[in-house]
Amino acid sequence: MVTTTENKNNIPPLDFEKELNRWNEVFNIMNKPKPKIYPTTKQKVWKKNKATLYYYRPDEKKYEVPIFLIFSLLNRPYILDFAPGASVVEGLVKLGYEVYLLDWGIQGYEDKEMNLEDYIDDFIKKGVQRALRHSSANEITLLGYCLGGVLASIYAAIAEEPIKNLIVATVPIDWSVNTLPDKWLEGLKQGTLNMDRWIDVYGILPAWLVYGLFQAFNSPINNSPYVNLIARADDKRFVKSWSRINNWMKDQVPFAGETFRQIMNDIIIENKVIKGEFSVRGKKVDLKNIKSNLLAISSKNDNLVLEEQSRPIMDLVSSEDKTFQTVEAGHINLALTGKLAGIADQWLKTRS
């Protein structure tokens, strides 16, 4: 027996006016000027070469141990302090912490010989010493984000300064876990993909090349934000956040050639930090030397740094007080939303 059913159209009719408005919004967003940055009130307390150490004073100081922020060398640190309500710095200051942020500045051709050891020994170490003197504190908390977390961990392993707490967020500490495209990693290990000669000739990676490398590493993931924008162009809150992230990602800085060479060869290919084979001016970097209280934070929706890259630090340090926390966030919005401040505070307030 054959039965027939009424043909029901389950596809909603196309609202041409709504679609036209949405695409107009996309066009306007892509052509708008960069969103303004409204940083928290700060004070310069130290400067060396291009780097500046900023101090953020809380209205009411509640904790004796200040926080020293170390961001990645590859991007501008204002992602940590973009605007009221979207700022890790503002959140920590409002909670009663003294905050110091080391801004690396913008490197020039004259900085081509700088390497990771220079950044750690000449800038992080000296910056921490200055922060301790400025705050009259007996101890300090290091908070390193992404590559800044790697730098913070290396420094903490050789530091003579009193590091009470170490927080690393989305830290790619173990490069035996591959997040690069397979062909890229294969080429790097076999030497068919080698930028040493390019570095020898040009000395420094220009900002456009740094941005291009990030795009290549993350393809096709880097296209998904534009798909999301098209789908949600009529959501003003989403668009505001999207614009901030998009412009920050494009705001790359030049990168010292020797530092890039060291990251590619020693950190990524040879994985020397994990193996205990990295050294800073003759000082062996052994993560077992870290006895500070440790908080490692991983983001569930992070496509750039996987949890498997961050978790090994838990077994490598000698800290008796150590916590690994996985949170609902992405690699960037953990910072951009200011969410990191609350997570850090929940752990820090009994340790500061």
C-alpha positions, -999 to 999 in steps of 0.1 A, spaced: 0 0 0 14 34 -10 7 63 12 14 99 4 22 127 29 18 164 25 50 180 13 61 202 41 89 227 35 111 226 66 136 251 52 127 286 65 122 312 39 152 334 32 149 369 47 167 389 21 167 421 41 182 404 72 208 387 51 217 420 33 221 437 67 242 409 80 266 411 51 267 449 53 278 444 89 306 420 79 318 445 53 317 474 79 335 453 105 363 443 81 368 480 72 365 496 107 396 511 123 414 490 150 395 489 183 410 513 209 430 500 238 420 512 272 448 500 295 448 500 333 466 529 349 503 520 351 537 534 359 571 528 343 595 515 369 624 501 348 636 501 312 663 482 294 668 483 256 633 480 241 618 464 272 598 482 298 586 471 332 552 485 342 537 487 377 500 486 384 490 497 419 459 484 435 435 508 453 436 485 483 466 462 486 455 429 501 484 406 494 521 409 502 534 389 473 533 408 440 526 392 406 552 394 377 536 388 343 557 373 315 541 372 280 552 356 248 579 371 227 558 367 195 529 390 203 521 423 219 512 419 257 482 442 256 460 411 252 464 409 290 451 445 295 429 454 266 400 473 282 379 475 314 361 442 318 384 424 294 417 426 313 437 401 333 457 430 348 427 450 358 411 419 374 442 411 395 446 448 405 410 450 416 415 419 437 442 436 456 474 424 440 504 445 430 511 437 394 542 440 373 542 434 335 573 430 314 567 445 280 593 433 255 588 462 232 594 460 194 628 446 184 648 461 156 676 449 133 702 459 160 686 432 182 692 403 158 718 387 180 696 385 211 688 349 222 667 333 249 695 334 274 696 372 270 659 375 275 660 354 306 692 366 323 692 402 312 655 410 312 634 386 333 660 382 361 668 420 363 631 428 360 622 406 389 650 421 410 636 456 402 601 445 411 612 431 444 630 463 453 602 485 441 575 466 461 597 459 491 584 423 489 603 393 502 589 370 475 572 372 441 548 352 419 557 346 383 528 342 358 539 332 324 515 329 294 522 306 264 559 310 254 561 333 284 553 303 305 583 285 290 606 315 298 592 317 333 598 280 339 634 282 326 641 312 348 625 296 379 647 266 375 679 288 378 666 317 398 684 329 429 656 353 435 628 342 459 600 328 436 572 318 459 546 309 433 548 299 396 518 300 373 520 288 337 490 292 314 487 273 281 525 265 283 540 244 254 567 228 277 569 194 260 575 193 222 574 156 219 537 163 214 533 177 179 510 206 172 527 216 140 516 202 106 532 168 101 551 179 69 565 209 88 578 188 117 592 162 93 610 189 73 623 206 105 637 173 118 652 162 85 667 196 78 647 201 45 628 230 62 655 251 77 655 289 83 691 291 95 703 305 62 675 330 60 684 342 96 721 344 87 712 367 58 684 389 72 691 387 109 656 394 121 621 381 112 598 409 100 564 411 116 546 401 83 567 369 82 559 360 119 522 365 111 525 344 80 542 315 99 513 315 124 488 314 96 506 285 80 510 266 113 473 269 121 457 265 87 428 258 81 419 267 117 428 303 111 399 306 86 372 295 112 370 330 129 359 345 96 332 318 93 321 326 128 320 363 120 298 358 90 274 337 110 272 360 140 277 395 125 245 407 141 257 398 176 273 431 188 290 415 219 306 387 197 317 412 171 334 434 197 354 405 210 361 392 175 375 426 164 398 427 194 412 392 188 415 397 150 434 430 153 457 417 181 466 386 161 476 407 131 496 431 153 528 409 152 562 422 161 596 416 145 615 386 160 652 384 168 668 359 144 690 341 170 660 337 194 639 322 166 668 299 157 671 288 193 634 282 197 631 261 166 663 241 172 666 238 210 631 241 222 610 225 194 632 200 175 656 189 203 631 194 232 660 204 254 640 220 282 622 187 290 654 167 286 674 189 310 698 198 282 691 235 280 714 260 297 715 297 303 750 312 303 765 280 317 737 273 342 720 240 335 682 243 334 668 214 354 631 218 361 636 196 392 651 227 408 617 244 408 603 241 444 579 270 442 541 264 445 530 256 410 497 261 391 496 249 355 465 260 335 453 243 303 424 254 280 401 228 267 394 246 235 430 254 228 441 243 193 475 259 196 489 244 228 474 210 238 469 198 274 494 170 266 521 197 260 515 214 293 508 185 317 544 170 318 556 199 339 538 184 368 561 154 369 593 174 363 592 200 391 600 193 428 572 214 441 552 199 470 523 222 463 513 218 427 480 219 408 470 212 372 437 229 362 418 225 329 394 253 321 367 260 295 384 285 273 405 290 241 441 299 238 434 336 234 401 343 252 415 329 284 434 362 285 411 385 265 381 379 287 401 385 318 391 350 330 426 341 339 426 367 368 398 349 386 414 315 381 448 327 394 432 345 424 413 314 435 447 296 438 469 325 448 449 341 476 459 315 502 495 315 489 502 352 487 
